[in-house]
Each structure stands twice: as structure tokens, then as C-alpha cells.
Amino acid sequence: MCGLENATDVAVGPIEKLQVQPNAIVLVAARAQLMADTGEVISPCISVCQMSAATALCEGCFRTGDEIAAWGNAGDDVKRAVWARIEVRMAAVQA
């Protein structure tokens, strides 16, 4: 158990306030596509690792601190659930 099995989206502030790093959406989307192509659940990390005070999300991979911390011990189903939340967050930023 990694603690994210029943997690919901827990950004603390409006996602619109997330200051996205240049190309972050493109790079994370490319990792999502690689995952879709290979079937392997890979980390969304793009080595930006800056947490937004406004949203409590990483400005690079769009994960919460708890999601980042639990990733290594999480099973594939939990990781896929995190990816689903990331996709929702990225869509909200682009809206």
C-alpha cells in the first residue's frame, strides 16, 4: 500500500494559477504517449521538480508531493490513476 489507492485530486489552489514550466505539457504528454505505445507505466517526471505554492503541484509533472513520494512503492493501477489525474490537470491548465 502506498497511500494513494483512494486519492482524489488535491490541488490546494485553482489549477489556473499553476505556473507551468516551458514545454512541460508537451514533455509530459510525450511520456504519456510512450506509455500508451509500450504499455509500460512510466514516471511522468521531466526533471523540473518545482512545487507551486499556489496549487501544491509540481510545475513539471503536475503531481502532488504525496503522489511524487508514493510513486516508487505504488502499483501500476495506482500509477495509472495518478496519470489520469495528471491528464485532467494538464487539460485544465490549457483551458
C-alpha positions, -999 to +999 in steps of 0.1 A: +000+000+000+014+034-010-013+057+004-027+068-030-052+040-036-082+062-028-067+096-036-086+123-053-073+154-069-060+175-041-045+206-056-048+233-029-055+262-053-070+269-086-052+250-113-052+281-134-027+296-110-002+268-118+029+284-134+038+257-159+074+253-170+081+259-207+073+228-227+061+209-196+028+199-211+044+188-244+071+167-225+046+151-201+022+143-230+051+127-249+058+105-218+021+096-217+022+087-254+053+065-248+034+048-220+004+042-243+027+028-270+046+004-248+021-005-222+048+002-195+037+026-167+065+052-166+070+082-144+057+115-156+088+132-142+105+156-166+132+166-141+118+201-134+108+193-097+095+227-087+064+227-065+038+255-069+029+273-037-005+282-053-016+247-063+008+223-044+015+207-078+049+201-095+053+227-123+069+200-144+049+168-140+016+181-125+018+157-095+012+165-058+040+159-033+022+129-020+019+114-055+056+120-061+066+105-027+045+074-032+053+067-068+082+043-062+060+020-040+028+023-060+014-005-081+006+000-118-031+006-111-024+034-087+002+049-111-024+048-139-048+066-116-022+093-110-017+096-148-054+101-152-054+130-127-023+144-145-042+145-178-072+163-162-048+188-146-030+194-179-063+199-197-074+224-171-042+244-175-046+245-212-083+256-210 
